[in-house]
């Protein structure tokens, strides 16, 4: 009887993993502006229902890092979504959440980030990355421009109705969530979506152990 029950659980788990919401995708990071953001993400199929910046000039979903862990831009990583940054178990500040929510949803900020010469656009992205680093206590070489930073904070750093959906996309070297790599910002449509990401990865590890 127990064997039949275990088999039913495994079948159910595999069925869940077959659905787009609970699949076990990976993601690659690339930072076209050099150190720091914006980072461009490339997900394996299917891409989860998570929201990032979508600046056409960057060529894909874009975001910013909130820790100092290194990564290989050519390597796919596993991930889960959480309310805290894995490295140091840090919570996201209200300013971080407000600014990233604006980055994802406010067309005026999107226009600002993509206006100007290539050098000016790079500096704007580095300045926004500097704000996120400063907010989350990340120690990295200073970058960005103080005037741009002040402008970003003054115009888009205030309360944002969508700030509650901003979370951390924690990246790992293995599907069992070991080997911390990076943490990036992400906006989650509903709280349950974060849970689904965790469940999907956890089920993969559990099923592999059961049949090892």
N, C-alpha and C positions, 0 to 999 in steps of 0.2 A: 504493500500500500504506500509506504514511504517512497519507494522507488518511483512509483507512478506519479506521486505528487511532485517529486523533484523533477521528473521528466516534463511534467506539465508546466512547472515554473520556468524551466529552460526554454521550452517552446514559446511560452509567453514572452520571455525576455528577448528571444530572437525576433519574435514578431514585432515587439516594440522597437528594436534596433533597426528594423527594416523601414520604419516610418521616418519621414524627413525630420520630425521634431527630435527623435531620439537616436539618430545616426551618430557615428563617431568621427566627424570630420577633423581635418587638421588645417593649420593655417601657416603661411609663410609671411615674414615681415620684410619690408624693404624701406629704407629711409632715403628718399631721393635728394633731401637737402643736407645730407651729411649727418653729423651727430645730432641725436634727438629727432623730433618730429618735424613735419608730419610723417607718420609711417603709413605706407600703403599695404593693405592686407590682401592676400590671395588665398581664398579658402578652397579646399578640395570639395567635391560635390557630395552631398548637397550643402549649400551654404545655409547656416542656421538663420533663424529669423531674428537677427540682431541688427541694430542700427548704428551706423558710423557716419562720419562726414562723407559727402559724395561730390567732391570737387572734380569736375570733368578733366581739368588740366593735370590731375595727378594720376588718372587712369584707373581708379578703383576706390574701394572703401578706404577712408583715411582716419587716423586717430593719433593719439599722443601717448607716450610712455609715462608711467608714474613710479618707476623704480630704476635702479642702476644696474640691473642684471644684464649680462651680455647675451648675444644670440648670433646664430649663423644665418645670414639672409637667404642662403640657398637650401636651408633645411626646414622641412615641415614639422610643426609642433602640435601637440595635443593641448586642449584647453578646457577650462571650465569658468563659469561666471560666478562671481561672489560679490558681496557688499564690501569686502576688505581686500587690500593688496596683500598677496601672499608673503612677499618679502617684508618682514617686519610686522606683519599683521596690522597694517595701518588702515584707518578709515579714510574715506574721501572727504575732503573739506567741502563746505557749502560753496565756496568760490570755484573750486574745481568743478563741481557738479553744475553750477550755473553757467560757467563758461563753455563747458563741453556740450551742454544741452543747446546753447545758442549756436555752437559750431555745427551741430547736427541739423537744427531746425530753422535757424534765423537766416533768411536769404540775404539780409544786409551784411551779416558777418561773412557769409560765403563770398559775397561780392568784394568785400574789403580784403579778404585773404588772397584773392586772385587778381587784384588790380595793381598795375604798375609794371616796372621792368622785372626781369627774372631775378635780379639781385634784390629788389625790393620785396618781391613775393617770398623769396627765401628768408629774408630778415623778419618778415611778419610771422612766418611759420615758426622760426626759431624763437621769436619773442613769446609767442603763445606757449611753446614748449617750456620756456623758462618760467613762465607763470605756474604751470602745472608742477614743475620740479620744485619750485620754491614753496608752493602750497603743501606739497607732500613730503617735504624735508629731504629731497633727493640731492646728494652732493655730486655735482657734475661741473665741469668748466663752464663759467658764465657765458651766455650767448644772448643774442637779441639786442634790442634797443630800448632804452628807458622811456623814450617818448612814445614808442609804439606800445610798450607794455602798459603805460599809464592810460593810453587811449583804449586799449582792449578792456581794461578793468573798468574804466569809466562808462563805456558804452554797452558792454555785454556782461559785466561781472556781477550785476545786481540780480535780485531774485528772478528765477525763471520757473514757470509753471511745470515744466517737464523735467526739472532737475532731479526729482525723486527717482527717475528711471535710469540715472547714470550709475554704472557699476564698474567693477574691475574685471577685465578679461585676463585671467591668469594662465600663462603658458607653461608647458611641461615637456620634458624630453621623452617620457614614456606614457602609454595609455593608462597606466595605473597611478598617474599623477605623482611621479617622482622626478627629481631633477628640475628645480625651478629655473625658468629661463627669463621670462619677462612678464610685465603686467601692463596692459593697455586699457584705455578708457573705451567704454561701450555703453550704448543706451539700450535698455531692455524694454520691449513693448509692454509686457505684463510681468509681475513678479514670478509667476509660474514658469516663465521661459528660462529663467536662471536655473531653477530646480531641474527642468528637463535636461539641460546641458549636463548637469552633474550626474543625473540618473543615467543618461546615455553612456557616459564614460565609465561610470561605476559598473554598469551591467556588462560591458565588454570585458573588464578585468575579471568579474565574477565568473562569467561563462568560460573564459580561458582557463581559470584555475580549476573549475569543475571537470574539465576535459583534459587537463594536463597529465 
